[in-house]
Every structure is written in C-alpha cells, then in structure tokens.
C-alpha cells in the first residue's frame, strides 16, 4: 500500500483547533474518520497548512490550466510543505484535486460583463472586472499573454 499524506481535511488532527480556513469544503464528519484510518493503515501523516500556502497552490495550478477551489489545491500545498521540510519520495507522487474553482466562496456574486469570444479577450475582460480579487487576478495572469 502506498503511504498517504493528509492535510487539514483530517479535521481535528492536522487542524487541531478547527480554525476557519479558505479550504472550507474540507472536514466532513463522514470522510475525516475514514481518512484518518487510511493514514494510519499506510503509516502516513496529517499536516496542517496556512491559507497562504493553499492560495499559492491555487495560483500554481491555475498557471497550468487547472482552476481549483482551495480544498482542491490543498494537496499540492501539502506536497510543497513536505518537500520544503526535506521529505523525499521513492516513487511517483499523486496529488488528488477533485473540485472546481466554481465552488470557491463568492464566485459568481459579481457577474462579469460580456466579452469577445477569443480566449485572451475573455481573460482580459475577467481580469479587468475582477482586478480587486487578488486570487482570481493571479489565476488569470498566465492566460493574458502579457
């Protein structure tokens, strides 16, 4: 069995104080005990992240064309933390990201204006309209060609 690593989704273990996080979709009462069992059976560990690490992972994934909400990007944030702490892996590493940026808080509350149908025009329109939303602006930047 591969070794598993969990993040704040293992509520009450990695995020002991159950502090609010931008990865609000994590930590259900059903999956947390099952996740903890999987970690124990694989001799894995659970780690805690700060929102800045999760946000940086969102931006990195967006730069590769993957728009993830915070709870979808948290696996990459966790991997980055483990590598920064000196953890090395013998084989392939898989970061599961099973969500969409559409699930992020406040998405869709402020509809963007109509745009031309070319991709860069759409990105420019969205960047201009949402320029005050740092996360979205950073995620759109790689697509602007500037």
C-alpha positions as CSV (number, residue, x, y, z in Angstrom):
1,X,0.0,0.0,0.0
2,X,1.4,3.5,-0.8
3,X,2.0,5.9,2.1
4,X,-0.8,8.5,2.3
5,X,-0.4,12.1,3.5
6,X,-3.4,14.2,4.5
7,X,-3.9,17.9,5.1
8,X,-6.4,19.9,7.0
9,X,-9.2,17.8,5.7
10,X,-8.5,15.4,8.6
11,X,-10.3,17.9,10.9
12,X,-9.3,17.8,14.5
13,X,-6.0,16.0,13.7
14,X,-3.9,18.3,11.4
15,X,-6.0,21.4,12.1
16,X,-6.3,20.6,15.8
17,X,-8.1,23.8,16.8
18,X,-10.6,23.5,13.9
19,X,-9.7,27.1,12.8
20,X,-11.6,28.5,9.8
21,X,-9.7,28.1,6.5
22,X,-10.2,29.1,2.9
23,X,-10.5,25.4,2.2
24,X,-13.9,25.5,3.7
25,X,-15.2,22.3,2.0
26,X,-12.9,20.0,4.0
27,X,-13.6,18.1,7.1
28,X,-16.8,16.2,6.8
29,X,-17.9,14.0,9.7
30,X,-18.1,11.0,7.3
31,X,-14.8,11.3,5.5
32,X,-12.5,12.5,8.3
33,X,-12.6,9.3,10.3
34,X,-12.1,7.2,7.1
35,X,-9.2,9.5,6.0
36,X,-7.6,9.0,9.4
37,X,-8.0,5.3,9.2
38,X,-6.3,5.3,5.7
39,X,-3.4,7.4,7.1
40,X,-2.9,5.0,10.0
41,X,-3.0,1.9,7.8
42,X,-0.5,3.4,5.3
43,X,1.9,4.8,8.1
44,X,1.1,8.2,6.7
45,X,0.8,11.5,8.4
46,X,-1.5,14.5,8.5
47,X,-0.1,18.0,8.2
48,X,-1.6,21.5,8.7
49,X,-1.4,24.4,6.3
50,X,-1.9,28.1,6.4
51,X,-4.1,29.8,3.9
52,X,-1.2,31.5,2.1
53,X,0.2,28.1,1.2
54,X,-3.1,26.9,-0.1
55,X,-3.6,30.1,-2.1
56,X,-0.1,29.8,-3.7
57,X,-1.0,26.2,-4.7
58,X,-4.2,27.5,-6.3
59,X,-2.3,30.1,-8.3
60,X,0.3,27.5,-9.4
61,X,-2.4,25.1,-10.6
62,X,-4.1,27.9,-12.4
63,X,-0.9,28.6,-14.2
64,X,-1.1,25.1,-15.6
65,X,-4.7,25.5,-16.6
66,X,-6.4,23.9,-13.6
67,X,-8.9,26.2,-11.8
68,X,-9.3,24.6,-8.3
69,X,-11.1,25.8,-5.2
70,X,-8.9,25.9,-2.1
71,X,-9.9,22.4,-0.9
72,X,-8.9,21.1,-4.4
73,X,-5.5,22.8,-4.3
74,X,-4.6,21.8,-0.7
75,X,-3.0,18.5,-1.8
76,X,-0.4,20.4,-3.8
77,X,0.1,22.8,-0.9
78,X,0.7,19.8,1.4
79,X,3.2,18.3,-1.0
80,X,5.1,21.5,-1.3
81,X,5.3,21.8,2.5
82,X,6.6,18.2,2.8
83,X,9.3,18.8,0.2
84,X,10.3,22.1,1.8
85,X,10.7,20.2,5.1
86,X,13.1,17.7,3.4
87,X,10.7,14.8,2.7
88,X,11.8,12.8,-0.3
89,X,9.7,10.2,-2.2
90,X,10.9,7.0,-3.8
91,X,8.2,6.7,-6.4
92,X,5.6,8.7,-8.2
93,X,3.5,11.2,-6.2
94,X,-0.1,11.8,-6.8
95,X,-1.9,14.9,-5.6
96,X,-5.7,14.5,-5.8
97,X,-7.6,17.6,-6.9
98,X,-11.2,16.8,-7.4
99,X,-13.0,20.1,-7.4
100,X,-13.6,23.2,-9.5
101,X,-12.9,26.9,-8.9
102,X,-16.6,27.4,-9.3
103,X,-17.0,26.1,-5.8
104,X,-14.9,28.8,-4.2
105,X,-16.6,31.3,-1.9
106,X,-18.0,34.4,-3.6
107,X,-17.6,33.1,-7.2
108,X,-20.5,34.3,-9.3
109,X,-21.6,37.0,-6.9
110,X,-20.4,39.8,-9.2
111,X,-21.1,38.8,-12.8
112,X,-18.6,39.9,-15.5
113,X,-19.7,41.9,-18.5
114,X,-20.0,40.4,-22.0
115,X,-16.8,39.8,-23.9
116,X,-15.5,38.9,-27.3
117,X,-15.3,35.1,-27.7
118,X,-11.5,34.8,-28.1
119,X,-9.8,33.3,-25.1
120,X,-7.4,36.2,-24.4
121,X,-10.3,38.7,-24.7
122,X,-12.3,36.7,-22.2
123,X,-9.3,36.6,-19.8
124,X,-8.7,40.4,-20.2
125,X,-12.3,41.1,-19.5
126,X,-12.3,38.9,-16.4
127,X,-9.0,40.4,-15.1
128,X,-10.3,43.9,-15.6
129,X,-13.6,43.2,-14.0
130,X,-12.3,41.2,-11.0
131,X,-9.0,43.1,-10.6
132,X,-9.7,43.7,-6.9
133,X,-10.0,40.0,-6.2
134,X,-6.3,39.1,-5.9
135,X,-6.7,35.3,-6.2
136,X,-8.7,35.4,-9.4
137,X,-6.4,38.1,-10.9
138,X,-3.3,35.9,-10.2
139,X,-5.0,32.9,-11.7
140,X,-5.9,34.7,-14.9
141,X,-2.5,36.3,-15.4
142,X,-0.8,33.3,-17.1
143,X,-3.6,33.4,-19.8
144,X,-3.2,37.0,-20.7
145,X,0.0,36.7,-22.8
146,X,1.4,39.9,-21.3
